[in-house]
Amino acid sequence: MYAAVKNSWPLLLGLGLLMLGNGLQISLVGIRASLEGFPAAVTGLVMSGYYAGFLIGSIVTPKILANVGHVRVFAALASLASSAALIYVVFVDPIVWGAMRLLTGFSFAGLYIVCESWLNDAATNETRGQLLSVYMIIMMGGMAIGQLFLNLADPGGYTLFIFISVLISFALIPMALTANPAPNFTLSTRLKLKELYKISPLGIVGMFAQGITGGAFYGMAAVYGDNIGLSVAQISSFISIMIMGGVILQWPVGRLSDKFDRRMVLMVTTMLSGAAALLALYAGESGNFLLFLCAAALFGGFSVPLYSLCIAHTNDHLEPSKMVAASSGLILVNGAGAIFGPILVGPLMSLVGSMVFFGWIAFGHIAIGIFAIYRMYRAPATPMDEQGTFVAMPVRTGSGVAQMNPETEEWEEEEEAAPSTADAGEEEEIPEILDDGPALGSQNQ
């Protein structure tokens, strides 16, 4: 494990810098939109651009990556995301901001896929699960710490936007100077939506609904905090503690799901998420900030694991050879759901008021719980000896993270043991891919 992290430290450092910048940006744009007088409905459309771009990037980037190479793609997308961060203060216009959110989402989807592909190549079957855990901690920890950077300068100025651009640009340095060879990239297949639903209705409905509620939270949390009169410091603390709550409770919830019917754990967890959201609604509207923070921590602790629970529940019904394709499809379903979160919540906040924010999120989680109860009556539980092991997955990542799931090890070992179908006297042709060029310290220059 130590050797795997040591060999991947440039990549993990670059990823950490990216997450600091992304965590800061998503809240800063929401706060700044309120300061500029954007209606909540308009801000919702602007913020949804990130998730639309993310979905497009998740589909398009693998095809580009297979032909161009990891370092070039990473450099191009990081430059694009860094430049987009500066456009906000140059053109204060909702249409321009929506376009920048689209470009940012597209860029980060590709950046995640590059990182995940590289990490997966560096991992072995023995270290893959641990490296995935490190990846998740860096991603979510970076997002949480990035919120605290809101306190470094006035959100109404341009300093924080420049700081975001610098963080993203700095992420290029360790990646560009890494001596590790670029991995061989293969396009991962995805199961069709109809086939996914047939395999696990709860998995696909849960992922889509979790995408809607998660997209609503991350897209509009800063706007909600500003609407109820929270200071910038309070907004940053509120969002940060929600994310950290998800990191802390991810593994305990996962362990419970390995010991009991996973659908029951999923149902209880999502119902508790809804209850925590209602508690946050009460605390926010009543002005009890300490209770509000506790409710946010509980909400994050119970809502974030739903992402991994849905994937694990779906994998319980699959052979290892289909897990990567199913997980990739579920991640895209979640991303598609996230697009609708800010679009739906923004106009409702404008029409009804700020209370709709947590009210809608609570409704979404309770709806997942009701559907889980329905599925428990419709189909028998998976026998405990046939349930797989829960794997904590970072939320809102590229589809490449599915290949890092240790549950697929059995399939990969079978593939390695299978005899080659190529003729013994002929060498297998390998498609020519543009090389990334020599890296500093590389032994293959």
LOKOLTOR-109772 format. One line per field, with one value per residue (C-alpha): x, y, z; residue in three letters. Coordinates in nm, 2 decimals. Example, Ala and Ser with C-alpha at 12.3 -4.5 7.8 and 13.67 -1.06 7.14 Angstrom:
BEGIN
x: c(1.23	1.37) .
y: c(-0.45	-0.11) .
z: c(0.78	0.71) .
residuo: c(ala	ser) .
// end
This chain:
BEGIN
x: c(0.00	0.28	0.46	0.15	0.09	0.46	0.46	0.14	0.21	0.25	-0.10	-0.25	-0.09	-0.23	-0.57	-0.57	-0.50	-0.78	-1.03	-0.93	-1.00	-1.32	-1.45	-1.39	-1.53	-1.87	-1.96	-1.80	-2.00	-2.32	-2.24	-2.13	-2.44	-2.65	-2.43	-2.48	-2.86	-2.92	-3.26	-3.24	-3.41	-3.14	-2.86	-3.01	-2.97	-2.62	-2.51	-2.67	-2.43	-2.15	-2.33	-2.43	-2.07	-1.96	-2.20	-2.07	-1.71	-1.76	-1.88	-1.64	-1.31	-1.24	-1.25	-1.00	-0.78	-0.74	-0.59	-0.40	-0.26	-0.29	-0.05	-0.17	-0.54	-0.47	-0.28	-0.54	-0.84	-0.66	-0.58	-0.94	-1.07	-0.81	-0.91	-1.28	-1.24	-1.12	-1.40	-1.66	-1.51	-1.46	-1.81	-2.08	-2.36	-2.57	-2.53	-2.15	-2.14	-2.36	-2.12	-1.82	-1.99	-2.04	-1.67	-1.56	-1.78	-1.65	-1.29	-1.32	-1.49	-1.19	-0.94	-1.10	-1.09	-0.72	-0.65	-0.86	-0.70	-0.35	-0.43	-0.59	-0.28	-0.06	-0.26	-0.24	-0.53	-0.39	-0.37	-0.66	-0.91	-0.68	-0.57	-0.94	-0.99	-0.70	-0.85	-1.18	-1.04	-0.83	-1.13	-1.38	-1.12	-1.01	-1.37	-1.43	-1.11	-1.18	-1.49	-1.28	-1.08	-1.40	-1.28	-0.95	-1.09	-1.41	-1.64	-1.75	-1.40	-1.17	-0.90	-1.07	-1.13	-0.76	-0.68	-0.89	-0.71	-0.37	-0.47	-0.58	-0.28	-0.05	-0.21	-0.04	0.31	0.33	0.15	0.37	0.69	0.60	0.84	0.59	0.49	0.14	-0.09	-0.25	-0.60	-0.90	-1.25	-1.49	-1.83	-2.16	-2.47	-2.79	-3.03	-3.31	-3.07	-2.95	-3.30	-3.38	-3.08	-3.15	-3.44	-3.35	-2.99	-3.08	-3.37	-3.16	-2.86	-3.08	-3.26	-2.94	-2.80	-3.10	-3.07	-2.69	-2.69	-2.94	-2.73	-2.39	-2.53	-2.76	-2.62	-2.43	-2.73	-2.95	-2.70	-2.70	-3.08	-3.12	-2.86	-2.55	-2.22	-1.95	-1.77	-2.09	-2.17	-1.82	-1.84	-2.19	-2.09	-1.75	-1.90	-2.16	-1.89	-1.68	-1.98	-2.01	-1.64	-1.67	-1.99	-1.91	-1.74	-1.96	-2.27	-2.09	-2.00	-2.36	-2.47	-2.23	-2.39	-2.76	-2.99	-2.83	-3.17	-3.28	-2.96	-3.01	-3.37	-3.29	-3.00	-3.19	-3.48	-3.24	-3.10	-3.45	-3.50	-3.16	-3.26	-3.59	-3.39	-3.16	-3.46	-3.60	-3.26	-3.19	-3.53	-3.52	-3.17	-3.01	-2.67	-2.52	-2.82	-2.79	-2.43	-2.51	-2.80	-2.57	-2.31	-2.58	-2.73	-2.39	-2.31	-2.63	-2.67	-2.32	-2.30	-2.61	-2.40	-2.18	-2.47	-2.66	-2.35	-2.29	-2.65	-2.64	-2.31	-2.47	-2.68	-2.39	-2.10	-1.76	-1.72	-2.02	-1.95	-1.74	-1.99	-2.28	-2.10	-2.00	-2.36	-2.48	-2.23	-2.36	-2.72	-2.62	-2.46	-2.78	-2.99	-2.76	-2.84	-3.20	-3.13	-3.04	-3.29	-3.58	-3.48	-3.38	-3.72	-3.90	-3.68	-3.77	-4.15	-4.19	-3.88	-3.56	-3.73	-3.78	-3.41	-3.40	-3.76	-3.70	-3.39	-3.58	-3.86	-3.61	-3.45	-3.78	-3.89	-3.59	-3.67	-4.03	-3.91	-3.67	-3.96	-4.16	-3.87	-3.82	-4.18	-4.14	-3.82	-3.65	-3.32	-2.99	-2.85	-2.59	-2.32	-2.38	-2.36	-2.04	-1.82	-1.92	-1.66	-1.66	-1.68	-1.62	-1.93	-1.93	-1.62	-1.54	-1.66	-1.30	-1.34	-1.55	-1.24	-1.08	-1.35	-1.17	-1.48	-1.37	-1.05	-1.20	-1.28	-0.94	-0.76	-0.97	-0.87	-0.51	-0.53	-0.71	-0.50	-0.43	-0.64	-0.36	-0.17	0.16	0.36	0.22	0.26	-0.06	-0.11	-0.14	-0.32	-0.08	-0.15	0.03	0.29	0.29	0.66	0.95	0.88	1.14	1.33	1.19	1.40	1.25	1.37) .
y: c(0.00	0.24	0.16	0.22	0.56	0.66	0.58	0.77	1.08	1.33	1.22	1.24	1.58	1.71	1.57	1.73	2.07	2.02	1.93	2.24	2.46	2.28	2.28	2.65	2.73	2.56	2.75	3.08	3.09	3.04	3.31	3.55	3.49	3.60	3.91	3.99	3.97	3.66	3.51	3.16	3.02	3.16	3.05	2.70	2.69	2.83	2.57	2.28	2.36	2.19	1.86	1.88	1.94	1.66	1.41	1.52	1.50	1.15	1.03	1.22	1.22	0.84	0.85	1.15	0.99	0.67	0.86	1.15	1.03	1.11	1.40	1.60	1.55	1.64	1.95	2.07	2.01	2.17	2.48	2.50	2.48	2.73	2.98	2.93	3.03	3.38	3.45	3.48	3.82	3.94	3.88	3.90	3.75	3.44	3.30	3.33	3.19	2.89	2.83	2.84	2.60	2.37	2.39	2.34	2.03	1.89	1.96	1.80	1.49	1.43	1.51	1.26	0.99	1.06	1.03	0.71	0.54	0.62	0.50	0.19	0.11	0.16	-0.05	-0.43	-0.66	-0.64	-0.26	-0.15	-0.12	0.08	0.31	0.37	0.47	0.71	0.85	0.91	1.07	1.31	1.40	1.46	1.60	1.85	1.95	2.01	2.21	2.41	2.55	2.71	2.91	3.12	3.31	3.42	3.71	3.90	3.68	4.00	4.07	3.88	3.74	3.41	3.34	3.40	3.17	2.90	2.94	2.92	2.60	2.43	2.54	2.42	2.08	2.05	2.06	1.73	1.55	1.70	1.61	1.26	0.99	0.72	0.59	0.66	0.36	0.18	0.30	0.09	0.22	0.07	-0.05	0.04	-0.16	-0.01	0.17	-0.09	-0.38	-0.19	-0.14	-0.51	-0.61	-0.37	-0.13	0.00	0.06	0.27	0.46	0.52	0.65	0.88	1.02	1.06	1.25	1.49	1.56	1.57	1.81	2.03	2.04	2.11	2.35	2.56	2.51	2.84	3.03	2.88	2.98	3.34	3.35	3.26	3.51	3.30	3.47	3.35	3.18	3.00	2.89	2.75	2.56	2.43	2.28	2.15	1.97	1.81	1.66	1.55	1.38	1.17	1.07	0.97	0.75	0.60	0.29	0.22	0.23	0.01	-0.25	-0.27	-0.33	-0.63	-0.79	-0.73	-0.71	-0.43	-0.30	-0.26	-0.06	0.15	0.22	0.31	0.53	0.73	0.77	0.91	1.14	1.27	1.32	1.50	1.73	1.82	1.89	2.11	2.29	2.36	2.47	2.69	2.87	2.91	3.05	2.78	2.75	2.49	2.26	2.34	2.23	1.90	1.84	1.91	1.66	1.39	1.46	1.42	1.11	0.94	1.07	1.04	0.66	0.61	0.64	0.35	0.15	0.16	0.04	-0.23	-0.35	-0.37	-0.56	-0.81	-0.92	-0.94	-1.16	-0.98	-0.95	-0.72	-0.50	-0.24	-0.19	-0.17	0.07	0.30	0.31	0.39	0.67	0.83	0.78	0.97	1.24	1.28	1.31	1.58	1.81	1.83	1.91	2.28	2.33	2.21	2.36	2.71	2.81	2.66	2.87	3.18	3.10	2.95	3.05	2.92	2.64	2.45	2.37	2.12	2.03	1.91	1.72	1.55	1.46	1.30	1.08	0.97	0.88	0.65	0.49	0.42	0.27	0.05	-0.08	-0.15	-0.35	-0.55	-0.67	-0.74	-0.94	-1.17	-1.05	-1.17	-1.45	-1.31	-1.55	-1.41	-1.05	-0.88	-0.65	-0.28	-0.06	0.31	0.52	0.89	1.08	1.27	1.10	0.99	0.65	0.52	0.48	0.17	-0.02	0.04	-0.16	-0.46	-0.67	-0.70	-0.88	-1.22	-1.14	-0.99	-1.29	-1.52	-1.30	-1.32	-1.70	-1.74	-1.87	-1.62	-1.66	-1.53	-1.77	-1.89	-1.78	-1.43	-1.13	-0.96	-0.62	-0.33	-0.02	0.28	0.55	0.89	0.88	1.15	1.21	1.17	1.28	1.42	1.13	0.87	0.58	0.55	0.88) .
z: c(0.00	0.10	-0.22	-0.43	-0.27	-0.30	-0.67	-0.72	-0.51	-0.80	-0.92	-0.58	-0.51	-0.84	-0.76	-0.41	-0.57	-0.82	-0.54	-0.34	-0.64	-0.73	-0.38	-0.35	-0.69	-0.65	-0.34	-0.45	-0.78	-0.58	-0.33	-0.60	-0.80	-0.50	-0.46	-0.82	-0.78	-0.99	-0.91	-0.75	-1.07	-1.29	-1.05	-1.06	-1.44	-1.41	-1.16	-1.35	-1.63	-1.44	-1.42	-1.79	-1.88	-1.65	-1.82	-2.17	-2.05	-1.91	-2.25	-2.48	-2.28	-2.29	-2.67	-2.68	-2.42	-2.62	-2.91	-2.75	-2.43	-2.06	-2.00	-2.30	-2.21	-1.85	-1.95	-2.19	-1.96	-1.66	-1.87	-1.98	-1.62	-1.50	-1.77	-1.71	-1.34	-1.45	-1.69	-1.41	-1.30	-1.65	-1.78	-1.51	-1.71	-1.64	-1.99	-1.98	-1.63	-1.74	-2.03	-1.79	-1.56	-1.86	-1.95	-1.59	-1.56	-1.89	-1.78	-1.44	-1.57	-1.80	-1.53	-1.30	-1.57	-1.63	-1.26	-1.22	-1.52	-1.39	-1.04	-1.16	-1.37	-1.07	-0.83	-0.79	-0.68	-0.32	-0.31	-0.53	-0.25	-0.03	-0.31	-0.39	-0.02	-0.04	-0.36	-0.20	0.11	-0.10	-0.32	-0.05	0.20	-0.07	-0.14	0.23	0.29	-0.03	0.14	0.41	0.15	0.11	0.42	0.26	0.07	-0.02	-0.25	-0.41	-0.55	-0.79	-0.56	-0.49	-0.86	-0.93	-0.64	-0.80	-1.13	-0.96	-0.77	-1.09	-1.28	-1.00	-1.03	-1.37	-1.23	-1.05	-1.34	-1.61	-1.42	-1.32	-1.43	-1.43	-1.78	-1.90	-1.87	-2.15	-2.18	-2.27	-2.32	-2.06	-2.18	-2.02	-1.98	-2.14	-1.92	-1.98	-1.89	-1.58	-1.46	-1.52	-1.31	-1.02	-1.02	-0.68	-0.79	-1.09	-0.93	-0.61	-0.81	-1.02	-0.72	-0.52	-0.82	-0.81	-0.44	-0.45	-0.74	-0.56	-0.25	-0.40	-0.66	-0.44	-0.08	-0.09	-0.23	0.04	0.31	0.18	0.16	0.53	0.64	0.70	0.68	0.44	0.73	0.83	0.48	0.44	0.77	0.69	0.35	0.48	0.78	0.55	0.33	0.63	0.78	0.46	0.49	0.85	0.82	0.48	0.62	0.93	0.70	0.45	0.72	0.83	0.47	0.45	0.76	0.68	0.39	0.19	0.08	0.45	0.53	0.22	0.32	0.68	0.56	0.31	0.56	0.82	0.54	0.49	0.87	0.90	0.61	0.78	1.10	0.90	0.76	1.10	1.24	0.94	0.95	1.33	1.33	1.56	1.39	1.62	1.56	1.19	1.18	1.36	1.12	0.82	0.95	1.00	0.66	0.49	0.70	0.58	0.23	0.09	0.14	-0.06	-0.38	-0.28	-0.14	-0.48	-0.66	-0.41	-0.42	-0.80	-0.80	-0.57	-0.87	-1.11	-1.21	-1.17	-1.55	-1.57	-1.26	-1.44	-1.71	-1.46	-1.23	-1.52	-1.63	-1.28	-1.24	-1.56	-1.44	-1.12	-1.32	-1.54	-1.22	-1.09	-1.38	-1.27	-0.90	-0.94	-1.23	-1.01	-0.68	-0.81	-0.94	-0.64	-0.41	-0.61	-0.59	-0.24	-0.05	0.09	0.29	-0.04	-0.05	0.24	0.19	-0.16	-0.05	0.23	-0.01	-0.25	0.01	0.16	-0.19	-0.23	0.10	0.00	-0.33	-0.14	0.08	-0.24	-0.38	-0.06	-0.10	-0.47	-0.46	-0.21	-0.05	-0.19	0.04	0.27	0.14	-0.21	-0.12	-0.22	0.00	0.03	-0.14	-0.05	-0.37	-0.40	-0.52	-0.86	-1.01	-1.36	-1.49	-1.47	-1.09	-1.16	-1.28	-0.93	-0.75	-0.59	-0.65	-1.01	-0.91	-0.97	-1.33	-1.40	-1.25	-1.48	-1.78	-1.69	-1.66	-1.99	-2.28	-2.56	-2.87	-3.10	-3.31	-3.15	-3.45	-3.48	-3.26	-3.14	-3.31	-3.07	-3.20	-3.23	-2.98	-2.97	-2.70	-2.42	-2.48	-2.23	-1.87	-1.63	-1.49	-1.72	-1.81	-2.16	-2.31) .
residuo: c(met	tyr	ala	ala	val	lys	asn	ser	trp	pro	leu	leu	leu	gly	leu	gly	leu	leu	met	leu	gly	asn	gly	leu	gln	ile	ser	leu	val	gly	ile	arg	ala	ser	leu	glu	gly	phe	pro	ala	ala	val	thr	gly	leu	val	met	ser	gly	tyr	tyr	ala	gly	phe	leu	ile	gly	ser	ile	val	thr	pro	lys	ile	leu	ala	asn	val	gly	his	val	arg	val	phe	ala	ala	leu	ala	ser	leu	ala	ser	ser	ala	ala	leu	ile	tyr	val	val	phe	val	asp	pro	ile	val	trp	gly	ala	met	arg	leu	leu	thr	gly	phe	ser	phe	ala	gly	leu	tyr	ile	val	cys	glu	ser	trp	leu	asn	asp	ala	ala	thr	asn	glu	thr	arg	gly	gln	leu	leu	ser	val	tyr	met	ile	ile	met	met	gly	gly	met	ala	ile	gly	gln	leu	phe	leu	asn	leu	ala	asp	pro	gly	gly	tyr	thr	leu	phe	ile	phe	ile	ser	val	leu	ile	ser	phe	ala	leu	ile	pro	met	ala	leu	thr	ala	asn	pro	ala	pro	asn	phe	thr	leu	ser	thr	arg	leu	lys	leu	lys	glu	leu	tyr	lys	ile	ser	pro	leu	gly	ile	val	gly	met	phe	ala	gln	gly	ile	thr	gly	gly	ala	phe	tyr	gly	met	ala	ala	val	tyr	gly	asp	asn	ile	gly	leu	ser	val	ala	gln	ile	ser	ser	phe	ile	ser	ile	met	ile	met	gly	gly	val	ile	leu	gln	trp	pro	val	gly	arg	leu	ser	asp	lys	phe	asp	arg	arg	met	val	leu	met	val	thr	thr	met	leu	ser	gly	ala	ala	ala	leu	leu	ala	leu	tyr	ala	gly	glu	ser	gly	asn	phe	leu	leu	phe	leu	cys	ala	ala	ala	leu	phe	gly	gly	phe	ser	val	pro	leu	tyr	ser	leu	cys	ile	ala	his	thr	asn	asp	his	leu	glu	pro	ser	lys	met	val	ala	ala	ser	ser	gly	leu	ile	leu	val	asn	gly	ala	gly	ala	ile	phe	gly	pro	ile	leu	val	gly	pro	leu	met	ser	leu	val	gly	ser	met	val	phe	phe	gly	trp	ile	ala	phe	gly	his	ile	ala	ile	gly	ile	phe	ala	ile	tyr	arg	met	tyr	arg	ala	pro	ala	thr	pro	met	asp	glu	gln	gly	thr	phe	val	ala	met	pro	val	arg	thr	gly	ser	gly	val	ala	gln	met	asn	pro	glu	thr	glu	glu	trp	glu	glu	glu	glu	glu	ala	ala	pro	ser	thr	ala	asp	ala	gly	glu	glu	glu	glu	ile	pro	glu	ile	leu	asp	asp	gly	pro	ala	leu	gly	ser	gln	asn	gln) .
// end
